[in-house]
Amino acid sequence: MQGYLAAIDQGIISVGNFLAAIALARAVDPTEFGVYSVGFLLIHMLRAVQDGLIIQPINTFGATMPRDEFRHFVSANAVLQIGLAAGSAGVAAGLGWLLILTGNDTAGPTLFGLWFVSITWQIQEFFRRIFYTRRNVQHAVINTTIANGVRLGVMFVWLRLGALNSGVDGLDAIAWGSLAALIVGIWQTRSYWTNGALNLRATLARNWHFGRWVLGGSLANWAASEIYPIIAAGMVNFAAAGAYRALQTLVAPVHVLLRALDTFFTPRAAGIYQRDGAPGLSRMLRWIYFIAGLPILGLLVVSNLFPETLLRLLYGETYLVYSGGLMLMALYYGLWYAYWPLQIAFKALQITRPIFIANSAAIISMFTLGFWLIHRWGLYGAVGGQALNALIVTLVLWWGWRVAMKANGQEPS
């Protein structure tokens, strides 16, 4: 039952992101849609930091903690999370303000506009991920529904009033939805908190000891898999980033499904490894690939068969000229699927260094071949560079998995 609820939860997120992207793309020009796309990717960067410092330690340690110990642990992490959210909001506002003062009227407002969503979205996501750790996925579904319902409702009202005019408006809609869900989340999580003394220093040290490689790997993964549109915005223009996002939206459910796998299976993989060792973890990995492979490969095939039809249906004629890039985007997402479940397994093994190494190798490729590809082919070079990065990560992680299984006395699956 929990698995079905997790699928529903991620489906709501997927539909919400999809509808919001389509509504905004139709309401604004490609440059403003590019502003939204860059801001959305920077939110993903914040999620990478949050994952490494807070979420993954909670997933790994909190999944098997007794109730009282978990309450102290998660309460201390809540304080750390609030500090992280406030700090990132301050950095976004400060850097954005400086860019505005220097006359940058595109990147400056984009960064400044992230302050609101930086606070609300991070804390709401923190609540949502706690539910997965303690197997209360039904609460996550309720919280997600509120966040996306309010977000889309705000956008609908703004559209009717003619007030949905910029990419920052799209980011603000996320923030308002997250704020509504955050308020509900405080009530939903009321049984998780404690009034007892919190050892913030010990909690941070524990998180850092486990999560430093996860943090490095998450940031490296973000850089390897999501920074190309930002580079394209800088090297080409923000409209290129908008076109990238328009193509990506067609296959974005793959991304959401992969995130669902990480959210749902990481704490369970940790428990299975503790109970059944490497053989149990290997069996689980095979099932993840089989279950996820059917919908992912089906979606990628459909998007390649009807690229122009899908683009015209969603965006009219605006992005039709970029239909040739959809095949590269599908290749990129297919390779992403090829390595993503391995990251879950490595986290369960508490061996996170291979993730960092794999993504670091991809970053080296990005700052060499990637820049050349963008310079040579613009948008198509950016998508092709993403696919190359995913291939590098796939090869390194599969090699690392073989080494890890042999070290555990198992033949790699």
Long-range contacts (C-beta under 8 A, 24 or more apart in sequence): 2-135, 2-137, 2-264, 3-264, 5-137, 5-138, 5-140, 5-141, 6-132, 6-137, 6-140, 6-260, 6-263, 6-264, 7-260, 8-141, 9-137, 9-140, 9-141, 9-144, 9-260, 10-256, 10-257, 10-259, 10-260, 10-263, 11-256, 12-141, 12-144, 12-145, 12-148, 13-144, 13-148, 13-256, 13-259, 14-252, 14-253, 14-256, 14-257, 15-148, 16-147, 16-148, 16-151, 16-152, 17-249, 17-252, 17-256, 18-249, 18-252, 18-253, 19-152, 20-151, 20-152, 20-155, 20-170, 20-173, 20-174, 21-245, 21-246, 21-249, 21-252, 22-249, 22-314, 22-315, 23-152, 23-155, 23-156, 23-159, 23-164, 24-155, 24-164, 24-167, 24-169, 24-170, 25-242, 25-245, 25-246, 25-249, 25-314, 25-315, 25-318, 25-319, 26-315, 26-316, 27-159, 27-164, 27-165, 28-164, 28-165, 28-166, 28-167, 29-239, 29-242, 30-238, 30-239, 30-242, 30-243, 30-246, 30-318, 30-319, 31-106, 31-237, 31-238, 31-239, 31-242, 32-165, 32-166, 32-167, 32-238, 32-242, 33-167, 33-239, 33-242, 33-245, 33-246, 34-167, 34-229, 34-233, 34-237, 34-238, 34-239, 34-240, 34-241, 34-242, 34-243, 34-245, 35-106, 35-109, 35-110, 35-166, 35-167, 35-168, 35-238, 35-242, 36-167, 36-168, 36-170, 36-171, 36-242, 36-245, 37-167, 37-229, 37-233, 37-241, 37-242, 37-244, 37-245, 38-107, 38-110, 38-167, 38-229, 38-230, 38-233, 38-238, 38-241, 39-110, 39-113, 39-114, 39-117, 39-167, 39-168, 39-170, 39-171, 40-170, 40-171, 40-245, 41-226, 41-227, 41-229, 41-230, 42-92, 42-110, 42-111, 42-114, 42-230, 43-114, 43-117, 43-118, 43-121, 43-171, 43-174, 44-222, 44-226, 45-219, 45-222, 45-226, 46-88, 46-118, 46-121, 46-122, 47-122, 47-125, 48-215, 48-218, 48-219, 48-221, 48-222, 49-84, 49-88, 49-215, 49-218, 49-219, 50-81, 50-84, 50-122, 50-125, 50-126, 51-214, 51-215, 51-218, 52-211, 52-212, 52-214, 52-215, 52-216, 52-217, 52-218, 52-219, 53-80, 53-84, 53-207, 53-208, 53-211, 53-215, 54-80, 54-81, 54-84, 54-126, 54-207, 54-211, 55-125, 55-126, 55-129, 56-210, 56-211, 56-214, 56-218, 56-266, 56-347, 57-206, 57-207, 57-210, 57-211, 57-214, 58-129, 58-130, 58-133, 59-129, 59-132, 59-133, 59-266, 59-267, 59-270, 59-347, 60-210, 60-266, 60-267, 60-270, 60-347, 60-348, 60-350, 61-206, 61-210, 62-130, 62-133, 62-134, 62-267, 63-133, 63-267, 63-268, 63-270, 63-271, 64-270, 64-271, 64-274, 68-194, 70-134, 70-192, 71-192, 71-193, 71-194, 72-194, 72-196, 72-198, 72-199, 73-203, 74-130, 74-192, 74-193, 75-192, 75-193, 75-194, 75-196, 75-198, 76-198, 76-199, 76-200, 76-203, 77-126, 77-203, 77-207, 78-126, 78-193, 79-198, 79-200, 80-200, 80-203, 80-204, 80-207, 81-122, 81-123, 81-126, 82-123, 84-122, 85-118, 85-119, 85-122, 85-123, 86-119, 88-118, 88-122, 89-114, 89-115, 89-116, 89-118, 89-119, 90-115, 92-118, 106-238, 109-166, 109-168, 110-167, 110-168, 113-168, 113-171, 113-172, 114-171, 116-171, 116-172, 116-175, 117-171, 117-172, 117-174, 117-175, 117-178, 119-175, 120-175, 120-176, 120-178, 120-179, 120-182, 121-174, 121-175, 121-178, 123-178, 123-182, 123-185, 124-178, 124-179, 124-181, 124-182, 124-185, 125-178, 127-181, 127-182, 127-185, 127-186, 127-188, 127-189, 128-181, 128-185, 129-263, 130-189, 130-192, 131-188, 131-189, 132-263, 132-264, 132-267, 133-267, 134-192, 137-264, 139-188, 139-189, 142-184, 142-188, 143-181, 143-184, 143-185, 143-188, 144-181, 146-177, 146-180, 146-181, 146-184, 147-177, 147-178, 147-180, 147-181, 148-177, 149-177, 150-176, 150-177, 150-180, 150-181, 151-176, 151-177, 151-178, 152-177, 210-350, 210-352, 213-352, 213-353, 213-355, 213-356, 214-347, 214-352, 214-355, 216-356, 217-343, 217-352, 217-355, 217-356, 217-358, 217-359, 220-355, 220-356, 220-358, 220-359, 220-360, 220-362, 220-363, 221-343, 221-355, 221-359, 221-393, 223-359, 223-362, 223-363, 223-366, 224-359, 224-362, 224-363, 224-366, 224-389, 224-390, 224-392, 224-393, 225-336, 225-359, 225-362, 225-386, 225-389, 225-390, 225-393, 227-366, 228-366, 228-370, 228-374, 228-382, 228-383, 228-385, 228-386, 228-389, 229-382, 231-366, 231-370, 231-371, 231-374, 231-382, 232-374, 232-378, 232-379, 232-382, 235-371, 235-374, 235-375, 236-374, 236-378, 236-379, 240-378, 240-379, 240-382, 243-319, 243-322, 243-325, 243-379, 244-379, 244-382, 244-383, 246-311, 246-314, 246-315, 246-318, 246-319, 246-322, 247-319, 247-322, 247-325, 247-326, 247-329, 247-383, 248-329, 249-314, 250-303, 250-307, 250-310, 250-311, 250-314, 250-326, 250-329, 251-299, 251-300, 251-303, 251-326, 251-329, 251-330, 251-333, 253-295, 253-299, 254-296, 254-299, 254-300, 254-333, 254-336, 254-337, 255-333, 255-336, 257-292, 257-295, 257-296, 258-292, 258-336, 258-337, 258-340, 261-288, 261-292, 261-340, 261-341, 261-344, 262-340, 262-343, 262-344, 265-341, 265-344, 266-344, 266-347, 266-348, 269-344, 269-345, 269-347, 269-348, 270-347, 270-348, 272-348, 273-348, 273-349, 277-408, 278-349, 278-404, 278-405, 278-408, 278-409, 278-410, 279-410, 281-345, 281-348, 281-349, 282-405, 282-410, 282-412, 282-413, 283-413, 284-345, 285-341, 285-342, 285-344, 285-345, 285-413, 286-413, 288-341, 288-344, 289-341, 292-337, 292-341, 293-337, 296-333, 296-334, 296-337, 297-334, 297-337, 300-330, 300-333, 300-334, 303-329, 303-330, 304-330, 322-379, 324-380, 325-379, 325-380, 325-383, 328-380, 328-383, 328-384, 328-387, 329-383, 331-387, 332-383, 332-386, 332-387, 332-390, 335-387, 335-390, 335-391, 335-393, 335-394, 336-390, 338-390, 338-394, 339-390, 339-393, 339-394, 339-397, 339-398, 342-397, 342-398, 342-400, 342-401, 343-397, 345-401, 346-397, 346-400, 346-401, 346-404, 349-404, 351-404, 354-396, 354-397, 354-400, 354-401, 354-404, 355-397, 357-396, 357-400, 358-392, 358-393, 358-396, 358-397, 358-400, 359-393, 361-392, 361-393, 361-396, 362-388, 362-389, 362-390, 362-392, 362-393, 363-389, 365-389, 365-392
